[in-house]
Amino acid sequence: MAELNKKLRAAQAEAKKAVEAVKNNKDTKKLELTKKVLDDTKLKLGKLEEIKAELEKESERNKKEMSEMQNQIKSLSVAAAEGERLAGECEEMKSELKTIRSENAEVSYPCRQH
């Protein structure tokens, strides 16, 4: 973007020089040539301004996409933390289930012995 601005300023300076040359030039052929250079410079300046506008739009789109991605990352981080919490609860429940099964087995064996 800085390089584009530099080129834009250079083109503007070239256009100003061409305008001054036209004002000070008395020779018709040189005047026509200078006018052509001025016109070419104006075209280049217009193209550079179009490119700059496109780059600014693209920059805004990229910022928006980056913001959306950051929001998705935050959401995924929250979901991952919730998943870890649930996994911990699941492990606790598995341990409790093993204990209950073990207790049930101890209670059911004496009944089978009778």
Contacts in CASP RR format, 6 or more apart in sequence:
PFRMAT RR
TARGET T0000
AUTHOR 0000-0000-0000
METHOD contacts of the structure
MODEL  1
MAELNKKLRAAQAEAKKAVEAVKNNKDTKKLELTKKVLDDTKLKLGKLEE
IKAELEKESERNKKEMSEMQNQIKSLSVAAAEGERLAGECEEMKSELKTI
RSENAEVSYPCRQH
1 52 0 8 1.000
1 55 0 8 1.000
1 59 0 8 1.000
4 48 0 8 1.000
4 51 0 8 1.000
4 52 0 8 1.000
4 55 0 8 1.000
5 52 0 8 1.000
7 48 0 8 1.000
8 45 0 8 1.000
8 48 0 8 1.000
8 49 0 8 1.000
8 52 0 8 1.000
11 41 0 8 1.000
11 44 0 8 1.000
11 45 0 8 1.000
11 48 0 8 1.000
12 45 0 8 1.000
14 37 0 8 1.000
14 41 0 8 1.000
15 38 0 8 1.000
15 41 0 8 1.000
15 42 0 8 1.000
15 45 0 8 1.000
18 34 0 8 1.000
18 37 0 8 1.000
18 38 0 8 1.000
18 41 0 8 1.000
19 38 0 8 1.000
21 30 0 8 1.000
21 34 0 8 1.000
22 31 0 8 1.000
22 34 0 8 1.000
22 35 0 8 1.000
22 38 0 8 1.000
25 31 0 8 1.000
25 34 0 8 1.000
END
